[in-house]
Amino acid sequence: MESDADSGINFGVVVIGRNEGDRLRICLESVFHLAEQTVYVDSGSIDESVVIARDMGVEVVQLDMSIPFTAARARNEGFRRLLELVPSISNVQFVDGDCEVLHSWPVAALGFLQQHKDVAVVCGRRRERFPERTIYNLLCDIEWNTSVGETKACGGDAMMRVQAFSEVQGFRNDLIAGEEPELCVRLRQGGWKIWRLDEEMTLHDAAMKRFSQWWKRSMRAGYAFTAGAAIHGAPPERHWVAESRRARVWAAIIPLLIVVGAVMDDYALLAFLIYPLQVLRGCMKSPQKPRRVAGLYAFFIMLGKFPEFAGQLKYYWHRLSNQTSALIEYK
């Protein structure tokens, strides 16, 4: 009889986290008994995260904190340890420590990979556990609702084929954000495909209660857009070039032009009305959402251009000053 390893339907799990506490416990409980092997990679937690994992019998990797840590580096270290423990593993589920993997997901993901040998990565629907608690959690939940089918990129939770991940030598350790889409660019360039399945995958707890958290998360996105465009911005990929340009236009160029125009004519300030008009346009593009939700989403998409631009400035400052960026954390 063909074993799971021979048939390519076995999988291991790499969980990454830092100070996730009870969220980590929920995460590990959701995967520990499903996977061949689970590895938890801790990035300097000062809470009980490491104890929780060890008490459950999970293999723990603690990152060397003398080296700048990133989620990318944590996942790579976890992947390396996973293969040391189970060299025959064929697939790996990466998941963040603030997520719960739904019981039905591994079966759906592995079944799809088994039937589609040219697919390197599959992901499903990540949902926010408490979208009703804050507008910021709700914005995350909307963000996770990506298009189903062949796609360009995945997020932090995804099932990946070990062969494909190894071929491109994993994530780039130096990226502080946006490492998953960057990995997917290289996978696609190698002839692999990325798929978003119409399946429930994980429950995520963003735990965003304050505007400042949302601002930092948006700033991190802007940093990632610019870093991604610097690596793969050339044609034909044009990776995150449009996203970077939109932030510059809405948060810098348009306000600057209006202010300069106002020096010559006060009526130029009326041009600021382009912002509410753009929000209205964004709202009308989401007729499937309740009106209040569509309005709030459009408003924050527009407002988000400002922290995204701040993230771009941070990226360029680090490049010019030859500094290594620390993580931009919102929790």
Protein Blocks (a to p, Z undefined) as FASTA:
>chain_A
ZZfklnopaccdddddehkljmmmmmmmmmmmmpmbdcdddehiabfmlmmmmmnopacd
dddfkbccdfklmmmmmmmmmmmmmmmbcbdcdddfkbccdfklmmmmmmmmmmmmkbfb
dcdddddfblmlpmklmmmmmmmmccedjdfbdcfbdcddfklmmmnnpaafklgghklm
mmmmmmmmnopacddddbdfbdcdfkpabfklmmmmmmmmmmmmmmmmmmmmpcfklpok
lmmmmmmmmmmmmmmmmmmmmmmomklmmmmmmmmmmmmmmmmmmmmbcfklmmmmmmmm
mmmmmmmmmmmmmmmmmmmnopacddddfZZ
